[in-house]
């Protein structure tokens, strides 16, 4: 066997080995992807399944129906599910607006403004990241109760208008630190003050991290249950999360309506993420370049 023939044989063997490895890898990935997607597909098909067929081995309903959506949407004689969607959207939009406006401005202060004990207060801010929310929930409830703000949306919205939270401030601060400070100095030479520098120079450059903040805040607000069940008791103020809980009582669970409305409840978050996916990834990826 000549050297050329041996080289061809070795090359074919290597190609065959790489092809088999690729086939095995792709097969494993397809199987794992199917296992991850299967519960979601079952969930979607179950929303069109009559209640008597839910729980059977039928993956695709034999008699598909929209009854689960109709009954779930018109869940109460007084309120339809549209009311709860409206309430959740109101809280979500209010929280997103507050977090985007205040977290960016507070982050600008920590990253650009020299004030006394700046590093100390920033360290305190980062320390609060290690505290679970359950630690302060009692003191917060007592505070809002003494201010007669329980059973209102104020406890759900106000924190996001006061900086948005330590995580978001840190996220935006790291991004601002990656912006050349020469831009600020050039603006100061032109007579710009702190507020003008932030709104006209820094704010347009941090749209990506602020988009990430907006998505995080909206999804966390939309999925929140503990805080909402703690502060809201009037049915007309119920959010989507609290409304879904109404399908479960001590004796039974309305599975069809629950699955249908739960599926509708994830649509706003999914739409928001896919519409701002590029900015979200960019905002997370560029965080922490400096500082």
N, C-alpha and C positions, 0 to 999 in steps of 0.2 A: 504494500500500500504506500503510494507516494505521499510526500508531505502535503501536497495540495489536497489530495483526497482526504487525508486525516483532518486538515483544517476545515474542510466542508462538513465532514462528519461531526466534528466538535461543535461547529456553528449550528448545525441542524439540531443537535442534541440540546444545546443551550436554548435555542428558540423554542423547542418543544417543552423544555422544563419551565421557561418563563410563561409560555402559553397555559400550561397546566396550573401554574401558581396563580395566574390571573383568573382563570376559570374558577378555581377553588375559592379565591378571595371574593370574587363577584357573587358566587353562589351563597357564601356565608353572609355577605352584606344584604343580598336580596331576602334571605330567610329572616335575618334580624330585623330588617325594615318592615317586613310583613308582620312579624310578631308585635312590633311597636304600633303599626297602623291598624292592625286588626281590631283592637278594642274600640278605636274611633269609628271604624267602619260599622262595627256592630251597633254602636251607639246611634249613628245616623240612621241605619235601617230600622232600629228599634223604635225610633220616633214615628215611623209610619206603620208600626205593627199594632194591631188591636190588642187590647189589654189581656185578652184571654190567651194570646199566642206568645206574649213576652215571657221569656224563661224557657221556652222550648228550644229544641236543637236547630230550628229553622233559622239560617243566617239571613236569608232574604224573605220578607213576609209573604205569605201565600195570598193574603187579602190586604194589600196596602190601603191605608186610609189617612186622611188628614184630621181625623177626629181628635187625636191627641193635641194637635196644635190649636184647634178650634176651642176645645174645652179648656185647655191650659191658658189660652189668651183671655178668654172670658171666665176667669177663675172665680170671680165674685160678682154678686148682684150690684155692688156699689162701685167696684173698681175693676178695670181690665188691666192686663199686664202692661199696656202702654203707659199707664200712670207710673209704674215702677221703673220702666225704662227711662221715662222723662226725669224722674228723681235722680236716678243713677247718673244720667248724662249731665244733669245740672251740677251735681257734686263733683263729677269727674272734670268737667270743663273749668269749674271754679278752682279746683285744686291744681290743675295743669297751669292755668293762668298765674296763680299765685306763686307756684314753685318756680316757674320759668323766670318771672320778673324778679323775685327776691333772692333766689339762690345764686343767680348770676351776679347780682349787685353785691351780695355779701362776699361771694368768692372774689370779686374784683377788689374789695377792701382788703381781704387777707393776702392777696397776691401782689398788689400794687401800692397800697396806701401804708405808709410807715406811721404807726401809732404805738403808743406805749403798751408793752406786754403783748405785742402781736403774736409772737411765737408761743407764749404761754397760753393765750386763749385759743389759738389754733390747736395746741396739744390737748386742751380740755375738750374742744370740739371732737377731735379724733377719739378721745377716750370714751365719749358717749356712744360711739359706734359699737362698743363691746357690751353695752347695756341692753338687754332684751326689753322690748316694749312693755312686757307684762310687769316690769319692776316699777314703772312710774304710772301705771294705769289707774291705781287707786287714788293717788294724790291728784292726778288730773281730773278724775271724776268728781272728787270732792270740790276742787276748784270751780269747775263748771256748774256743779250743783249749787254752790254758794252764790254764784253769779246768775242763777236762774236761767241757765242756758241748756239744761237737759231737755231732751225732746225737741231740739232744734238742730239745724245743720251746722251751726257755728263750731261745735267741737270737732266736726269732721273736716272743716274747711280752714279754720284759723291757723293751725300749725303750718300749713303750706304757704301761708302768707307771711310767715315769720322766718323765712330762710329756706323752707322746704325740707329741712332735715340735714343732719351732718353728712350723710353719704353724698347727697347731691352737691352740697357746698364743696366737699373734698373733690368730687368728680370734676366740677367746673374750675376749681382753683388750680388743679394740676394742668388743665388745658390752657388756662390763661398764662401760666408760667412758661409755657412753650412759645408764647408770642413774644417777638423781640421787643424789649423795653424801649428801643430807639423810636418806635412809633409814638409812644407816650411823650417822649422828650421832644420830638418834632412838633407834636400838637401843643405842648406847653409853650414852645417858642412862638407859635402862632397865636398865643393868648387863650387857649382852651383850658377850661377848668376840669375838675375831676368828673363831674356829671357829663359834660360834653364829650370828654375822652371816652368814657364808658359807652355812651349811647351811639356815638358816631364812628368809633374806631373798634373798640373791643367787642361790643355786642354783635356786630355783623360777622366777626371772626369766630365766634363761639356758638354759631347756630347748630353745629353738629352735636356737641355735648348737650346743649339745651334741648335738642330734639330727643336725645336719649333720656334726659330728665323727664320730658313730657310723656314719653311712652311708659317709662317706669311708673310715674305718678298715676297715670290714667289706669294702667293695668292693676296696680296695687289698690287703688281706690275702688275700681270696679269689682275686684275679687275680695275686698275686705268684708269680713263678717263680724268679727269680735267687737270692733269699735262701734259698728253700726247697731248691733243688737244691744250694746251697752247704753247707748245714748238715745236711741229712737224707740218710741213705744206706740206712737200714733200710726194707724194703718195708712193714712193718706200720705205719710212721710216715708213709707217703706221703700227700700231700694230693691234691686233685682235679687240680691243675695238673701234678704229677709223674705221676699216674696216666694222664693224657691223653698224656703223652710216651711211655708204654709202647706205645701203638698204632703208634708210628713206630720202625722199626729201620733198619739200614743197607741192606737190600735191598728193603723194601716198606713200604707204609702201609695199614693197615686202615681205609680211608676210611669205610665204613659205620658201624662201631663208634665211630670217632673223632668223626664228625659227630653221632651220636646222643648220646653221653656229653657232648660239648661243649655241646649244646643243653640237656641236663639241668643242666649245671653253671652256666648263667646264671640259672636260675629263682630261686634264693634271693636273689640281688642284685636282680633285677627286682621280686620280691615286697616286699622291704624298702624299695626306693625308692618304690613306689607307695603303700605303707602309710604312709610318713612324708614324702610329697612336699610337703605343705603346710608342715610344720615345717622341712623342708630349705630350701625357697625362702625362708621367712621368716628363717631363721638366716643365710643368705648375704646377703639383701637388707638386713638391719638392721646388718650389720657395717660399721664405718668411719664411723658417723654423727658420732662425736666422736673427738678425739685423733689 
